[in-house]
Amino acid sequence: MEGNLEVWAGPLSGYRVALLLLNRGPDRTPMTGYWDDIGIPPSSVVVARDLWKHKTLKESFVGNLTETVDPHSCKMYILKPIA
């Protein structure tokens, strides 16, 4: 937690991790979930499924996932290491 910004994560089956980016503040803000902080090995390549859009993101991520979160909003992902 840093001010109005919160990053939450938790383990799921199959080495997957749930990631929640929560912006309780009044401004649209980029937020980052770092693998080191959420229990994924730092060099892992990860695919992310956006739970609100019901789709897997086209790009893969290494080390972190950064998304811009609207004010008083959140984004939630299922992260699955692939390498």
Phi and psi in degrees as GROMACS dihedral restraints (atoms count N, CA, C in turn):
[ dihedral_restraints ]
;  ai    aj    ak    al  type     phi  dphi    fc
    3     4     5     6     1  -141.6    20    10
    4     5     6     7     1   102.7    20    10
    6     7     8     9     1    62.7    20    10
    7     8     9    10     1  -123.4    20    10
    9    10    11    12     1   -88.7    20    10
   10    11    12    13     1     3.3    20    10
   12    13    14    15     1  -105.2    20    10
   13    14    15    16     1   133.3    20    10
   15    16    17    18     1  -132.3    20    10
   16    17    18    19     1   137.5    20    10
   18    19    20    21     1  -118.7    20    10
   19    20    21    22     1   122.0    20    10
   21    22    23    24     1  -119.1    20    10
   22    23    24    25     1   145.8    20    10
   24    25    26    27     1  -150.5    20    10
   25    26    27    28     1   154.8    20    10
   27    28    29    30     1  -156.5    20    10
   28    29    30    31     1   150.3    20    10
   30    31    32    33     1   -74.0    20    10
   31    32    33    34     1   146.9    20    10
   33    34    35    36     1  -126.4    20    10
   34    35    36    37     1   174.5    20    10
   36    37    38    39     1   -66.8    20    10
   37    38    39    40     1   160.2    20    10
   39    40    41    42     1    67.4    20    10
   40    41    42    43     1    31.2    20    10
   42    43    44    45     1    62.8    20    10
   43    44    45    46     1    15.6    20    10
   45    46    47    48     1   -84.7    20    10
   46    47    48    49     1   160.3    20    10
   48    49    50    51     1  -135.2    20    10
   49    50    51    52     1   134.6    20    10
   51    52    53    54     1   -86.5    20    10
   52    53    54    55     1   134.3    20    10
   54    55    56    57     1  -126.5    20    10
   55    56    57    58     1   127.1    20    10
   57    58    59    60     1  -120.4    20    10
   58    59    60    61     1   125.2    20    10
   60    61    62    63     1  -108.4    20    10
   61    62    63    64     1   114.7    20    10
   63    64    65    66     1  -118.0    20    10
   64    65    66    67     1   120.8    20    10
   66    67    68    69     1  -110.3    20    10
   67    68    69    70     1   103.7    20    10
   69    70    71    72     1   -90.8    20    10
   70    71    72    73     1     1.2    20    10
   72    73    74    75     1   -90.7    20    10
   73    74    75    76     1   179.2    20    10
   75    76    77    78     1   -89.0    20    10
   76    77    78    79     1    -2.4    20    10
   78    79    80    81     1  -118.6    20    10
   79    80    81    82     1   148.0    20    10
   81    82    83    84     1   -69.5    20    10
   82    83    84    85     1   127.7    20    10
   84    85    86    87     1  -140.6    20    10
   85    86    87    88     1   136.4    20    10
   87    88    89    90     1   -72.5    20    10
   88    89    90    91     1   137.6    20    10
   90    91    92    93     1  -131.3    20    10
   91    92    93    94     1   149.2    20    10
   93    94    95    96     1  -131.0    20    10
   94    95    96    97     1   134.5    20    10
   96    97    98    99     1  -104.8    20    10
   97    98    99   100     1   117.9    20    10
   99   100   101   102     1   -94.8    20    10
  100   101   102   103     1   134.7    20    10
  102   103   104   105     1   -54.1    20    10
  103   104   105   106     1   -43.5    20    10
  105   106   107   108     1   -54.1    20    10
  106   107   108   109     1   -36.9    20    10
  108   109   110   111     1   -82.4    20    10
  109   110   111   112     1   -19.7    20    10
  111   112   113   114     1  -116.7    20    10
  112   113   114   115     1    12.0    20    10
  114   115   116   117     1    88.4    20    10
  115   116   117   118     1    20.4    20    10
  117   118   119   120     1  -110.4    20    10
  118   119   120   121     1   134.5    20    10
  120   121   122   123     1   -54.8    20    10
  121   122   123   124     1   136.0    20    10
  123   124   125   126     1   -55.9    20    10
  124   125   126   127     1   -33.1    20    10
  126   127   128   129     1   -92.0    20    10
  127   128   129   130     1     5.9    20    10
  129   130   131   132     1   -67.5    20    10
  130   131   132   133     1   140.4    20    10
  132   133   134   135     1   -91.7    20    10
  133   134   135   136     1   131.5    20    10
  135   136   137   138     1  -129.3    20    10
  136   137   138   139     1   139.8    20    10
  138   139   140   141     1  -101.2    20    10
  139   140   141   142     1   148.5    20    10
  141   142   143   144     1  -124.0    20    10
  142   143   144   145     1   131.8    20    10
  144   145   146   147     1  -104.9    20    10
  145   146   147   148     1   122.9    20    10
  147   148   149   150     1   -80.4    20    10
  148   149   150   151     1   114.6    20    10
  150   151   152   153     1   -73.0    20    10
  151   152   153   154     1   -26.1    20    10
  153   154   155   156     1   -79.6    20    10
  154   155   156   157     1   -35.2    20    10
  156   157   158   159     1   -90.0    20    10
  157   158   159   160     1    -8.9    20    10
  159   160   161   162     1    57.4    20    10
  160   161   162   163     1    42.9    20    10
  162   163   164   165     1  -150.5    20    10
  163   164   165   166     1   153.7    20    10
  165   166   167   168     1   -85.8    20    10
  166   167   168   169     1   132.6    20    10
  168   169   170   171     1   -66.9    20    10
  169   170   171   172     1   144.6    20    10
  171   172   173   174     1   -70.1    20    10
  172   173   174   175     1   -31.8    20    10
  174   175   176   177     1   -89.7    20    10
  175   176   177   178     1   158.9    20    10
  177   178   179   180     1  -106.1    20    10
  178   179   180   181     1   163.7    20    10
  180   181   182   183     1  -127.2    20    10
  181   182   183   184     1   145.8    20    10
  183   184   185   186     1  -129.4    20    10
  184   185   186   187     1   122.9    20    10
  186   187   188   189     1    87.5    20    10
  187   188   189   190     1   -32.6    20    10
  189   190   191   192     1  -169.7    20    10
  190   191   192   193     1   168.4    20    10
  192   193   194   195     1  -130.8    20    10
  193   194   195   196     1   125.2    20    10
  195   196   197   198     1  -119.2    20    10
  196   197   198   199     1   129.8    20    10
  198   199   200   201     1  -139.7    20    10
  199   200   201   202     1   150.4    20    10
  201   202   203   204     1   -87.5    20    10
  202   203   204   205     1   128.2    20    10
  204   205   206   207     1  -113.3    20    10
  205   206   207   208     1   128.8    20    10
  207   208   209   210     1   -64.1    20    10
  208   209   210   211     1   160.6    20    10
  210   211   212   213     1   -62.2    20    10
  211   212   213   214     1   143.5    20    10
  213   214   215   216     1    52.9    20    10
  214   215   216   217     1    44.5    20    10
  216   217   218   219     1  -143.6    20    10
  217   218   219   220     1   175.9    20    10
  219   220   221   222     1  -149.0    20    10
  220   221   222   223     1   162.3    20    10
  222   223   224   225     1  -131.0    20    10
  223   224   225   226     1   142.6    20    10
  225   226   227   228     1  -133.5    20    10
  226   227   228   229     1   138.5    20    10
  228   229   230   231     1  -135.5    20    10
  229   230   231   232     1   153.2    20    10
  231   232   233   234     1  -106.4    20    10
  232   233   234   235     1   121.8    20    10
  234   235   236   237     1  -101.8    20    10
  235   236   237   238     1   131.1    20    10
  237   238   239   240     1  -129.1    20    10
  238   239   240   241     1   113.2    20    10
  240   241   242   243     1   -63.7    20    10
  241   242   243   244     1   137.0    20    10
  243   244   245   246     1  -119.5    20    10
  244   245   246   247     1   -11.6    20    10
